Every structure is written in structure tokens, then in C-alpha cells.
Amino acid sequence: MNDLITDSTDHALAALRYQTAARDLERIVRNIAARYIVQEVPLTWRLLHAIEAEALADLGFASRHDALMLGLFQRPSGLPYPETDEAVDFGTSTALPAVFAFAVSAYEEAARRAAQASQNTALRHARAWGD
């Protein structure tokens, strides 16, 4: 009976550690991606690989999480992705390595904000001249 409680506690702690590391990595990736988004650099395969390398090499991230946890966020070598200057397109795939998913999400969010800002600007101009 004690083993069941211990196992349950261990699983809960492991899940919490993973969630904490994932949030930490997402914040790091979003900060890296933001530098490129502000400069309006399109997300290419080559840039995506560079973001991944920089995020996983972040010394703060490595110091806050143990090697086993860091290994969970490494892209498996059996998942090759192009390293070209073509725009990133995963199609309908939702099975992405964590860093890739965080970077794509940051770019998609920035695109939505830009579209909304341009729509709001057009609306303000229409009101100013149309009312």
C-alpha cells in the first residue's frame, strides 16, 4: 500500500517538474523568437534550427533542470527536418518537437496580433473619414 502512495507521489512530482521545465523552455524560446519577430525575419527551417540550438544551450535552463529532464526536450535524431531557407510548413502535423512547437506558436501569435492591429487601424481610418 505504501508503494502505491510513493509511486503516485513520485509521478505527481515528475509531472510537476516536467511542466515547470516546459514552461521555462517555452519562455526562453518565445524570447528568442521575439528578437526575430520584431525584426520581421520570417520563420525558415534554418532559423527554427538556430532557435532550437540556442534555447537548448541556454545556461540558465540547463542549470535549473537536471540532465534527464533536459534530455526530454531534445529532438530525437530519427526526426530529421530540412535545414533550408524555405518557410516552415508542418502542414496538419501536430507532432512537433517542443522547441519547434513553441517557436511556431510564437510566430503564429505574432501574425494574429499584426493582423488584428492592421484591422483595427483600418477600422479607425474608416470611422474617422466615414462618420
N, C-alpha and C positions, 0 to 999 in steps of 0.2 A: 504494500500500500504506500509506504514511504517513497518507493522508487517512482510510482506514478506521479506523486506530488513533485518530486525533484525533477523528473522528466518534463512535466508540464511547466514548471518554473524555468528550467533551462531553455525550453523552446520559446517561452514568452520573452526572456531576456535576449536570446539570439535574434528574435524578430525585432525587438526594440533597437538593438544595436544596428541591425541591417537598415531599418527605417531611418535612424539617425545618420548613418553613413550616406544613404541615398539622398537625403535632404541636403547634407553637406556637399556632396558631389554636384547635385543639381544647382546649388547656389554658385559654386565655382564655375561650372560650365556656362551658366547664364551670364556671369560677369565677363567671362572670356568672350562669349558670343556678342555681348553688348558692345564691346570695343569695335567689332567688325560691323555690326548693325548700324551704329552711329555713323560710321564711315561709308555706309551703303555698299559694303562689299557683299556680293552675292554668295550664297552658301553653295560651294562646289565640293566635290569629293575630296580634293586636296585640302581645302580649308577644314572640312569636317575631320579629317585625319589629324590635322595640326591642332585643332581644338581638343580632340581626344588625347593626344600626346601631352599637351600642356596641362590638361586637367588631371590626368592620372599621375603626372610628375609633380603635382603641387605638393610642396614640402609640408604645408600645414595639414593637408588631407592625410598624407602619409603618417604624420606624427600623431594625429588624433585617432587613427584606426589601425588595428593590428593587420599583419600581413595576410592572414586568412580572409579578413573582410575585404581588403584591397583586391585580392585575387578574384573575388566575386564580381568585380566591376570590370575586369579585363575582358576584352573581346576575345572569344575563342579563336584560335588560329585557323580553325576549319571554316570560319566565316569570312572569306575574302570579299573585300569591297573594292571598287575601282579607285585608283589614285590619279584621277584626271581633273582637268579644269572644267568639266561639264557640270551643269547644275545637278544638285542632289535630287533624286527621284526614287522613292521607295515604292511607288505605286500604291497598292492597297495593303501592303505588308504592315503588320503591327508588331512583328517580332524584331525589335531593334536592340542593339546593344545599348546599355543605359546612357552612356555619354552621347551617342548619336541621337537617341530619343530626346534627351534634354536640349541639345543644340537645335534640333529641328523644331521642337516646341517653342523655343525662344524666338526663332526666326518667324514661325507662323504667327505667334502672338504679336510680334513687331509689325508684321504685314497687316494684321487685323486692325491694330491701333492706327497705322498710317492710313488705311482705307477709311476708317471711321473719321479721322481728323480731316481728311480731304473732303469727305461727305459733309461734315459739319461746316467746313469753310465754304463750300458751295451753297449750302443752305443759308448761311449768314449773308452771303452776297445776294442771293435771290431775295431775301427778305428786305435787305437794305434798299434794293432798287425796285422791288416789286410791290412793296406796301405803301 
